[in-house]
Amino acid sequence: MIIARTLLAAALLTTGLSGAALAQSAHTHGAHQPTANEASDAHQAEMQKMIADMMPAPNDPPSTQDFKKADMAMMHAMHVAYTGNADIDFRTHMIPHHQGAIDMAKVALKHAKDPKTKAMAQKIIEDQVKEIAEMQAWLKKNGK
């Protein structure tokens, strides 16, 4: 339930832009412009569907289950408080994003068949581990 709430909050923030774009598009084409409540309800429904789609299901193929678990963990880990300092916020939000890329790459190494996919996944792991270390070092040096 905590993960679902976290995903809903993150998704609402993410889709706020799409909702605004939708409202602008509707306005420019003479269609009904959604009220704030209608937009909020639509976003909430969209987010609930997204969360449901991201939840591993017993009938999902093993790779899909593993990808969904990685997605859910990343979304949960990205729920970090903002400080108002763009340098800090960038790093504290990118670290779990990069860890999510690592976790997804590990799923690819486990399940993928194509050697190019596996090579790309391995490179992503190596690159993201290095970048996470750099961001953590910066945060430590700068008191966070």
C-alpha positions in Angstrom: 0.0 0.0 0.0 2.9 2.4 0.8 4.4 1.7 -2.6 1.0 2.3 -4.3 0.6 5.7 -2.5 4.2 6.6 -3.4 3.7 5.7 -7.0 0.4 7.6 -7.0 2.1 10.7 -5.7 5.0 10.5 -8.1 2.7 9.8 -11.0 0.5 12.7 -10.2 3.5 15.0 -10.3 4.7 13.4 -13.5 1.3 13.6 -15.3 0.6 17.1 -14.1 2.4 18.3 -17.3 0.4 16.0 -19.5 -2.8 17.2 -17.9 -1.8 20.8 -18.4 -1.0 20.0 -22.0 -4.3 18.2 -22.5 -6.1 21.2 -21.0 -4.2 23.6 -23.3 -5.0 21.4 -26.3 -8.6 21.2 -25.5 -8.8 24.9 -25.1 -7.1 25.7 -28.4 -9.4 23.4 -30.2 -12.6 24.8 -28.8 -13.4 21.7 -26.7 -14.5 21.7 -23.1 -11.6 22.7 -20.8 -11.5 20.4 -17.8 -12.1 21.9 -14.4 -9.5 21.4 -11.7 -11.6 18.7 -10.2 -12.1 16.9 -13.5 -8.4 17.1 -14.3 -7.6 15.8 -10.8 -10.0 12.9 -11.2 -8.7 12.0 -14.6 -5.1 12.1 -13.3 -6.0 10.0 -10.3 -7.7 7.4 -12.6 -4.7 7.4 -14.9 -2.3 7.0 -12.0 -4.3 4.1 -10.5 -4.2 2.4 -13.9 -0.5 3.0 -14.2 0.1 1.6 -10.7 -2.0 -1.5 -11.5 -0.1 -2.0 -14.7 3.2 -1.8 -12.8 2.2 -4.4 -10.2 3.7 -7.8 -10.9 1.0 -10.3 -11.7 1.2 -14.0 -11.3 0.5 -14.6 -15.0 3.3 -12.2 -16.1 6.3 -13.8 -17.7 9.3 -14.0 -15.3 11.2 -11.2 -17.0 8.1 -8.9 -16.8 7.7 -9.7 -13.2 11.3 -8.8 -12.5 11.1 -5.6 -14.6 7.9 -4.6 -12.7 9.6 -5.3 -9.3 12.5 -3.1 -10.4 10.2 -0.3 -11.6 8.2 -0.4 -8.3 11.4 -0.3 -6.2 12.7 2.6 -8.2 9.5 4.6 -7.9 9.4 4.0 -4.2 13.1 5.0 -3.8 12.6 8.2 -5.8 10.2 9.5 -3.3 12.8 11.7 -1.7 12.0 15.1 -0.1 13.0 18.2 -2.1 15.4 20.6 -0.4 15.0 23.6 -2.7 18.7 23.2 -3.6 18.8 22.1 -7.3 22.3 20.6 -6.9 21.3 18.4 -4.1 17.8 17.6 -5.4 19.2 16.5 -8.7 21.6 14.0 -7.1 19.2 12.7 -4.5 16.6 12.0 -7.1 19.1 10.7 -9.8 20.7 8.2 -7.5 17.6 6.0 -7.2 16.8 6.6 -10.8 20.3 5.2 -11.7 19.9 2.3 -9.3 16.6 1.6 -11.1 18.6 1.4 -14.4 21.1 -1.0 -12.8 18.2 -3.2 -11.5 16.6 -3.2 -14.9 19.9 -4.0 -16.6 20.3 -6.9 -14.2 16.9 -8.2 -15.3 18.1 -8.0 -18.9 21.3 -9.9 -18.1 19.2 -12.6 -16.4 16.5 -12.9 -19.1 17.7 -11.4 -22.4 18.9 -13.7 -25.2 20.5 -11.1 -27.6 24.2 -10.6 -26.9 23.9 -6.9 -27.8 21.2 -6.5 -25.2 23.4 -8.2 -22.6 26.4 -6.1 -23.6 24.3 -2.9 -23.3 23.0 -4.0 -19.9 26.5 -4.6 -18.6 27.7 -1.2 -19.8 24.7 0.5 -18.2 25.6 -1.3 -14.9 29.2 -0.1 -15.1 28.3 3.4 -16.1 25.5 3.9 -13.5 27.6 2.4 -10.6 30.3 4.9 -11.4 27.9 7.9 -11.6 26.1 6.9 -8.4 29.5 6.8 -6.6 30.3 10.3 -8.1 27.0 11.7 -6.9 27.3 10.2 -3.4 30.8 11.6 -3.1 29.6 15.0 -4.1 26.7 14.8 -1.6 29.1 13.7 1.2 31.6 16.5 0.3 28.8 19.1 0.3 27.3 18.0 3.6 24.3 16.0 2.5 
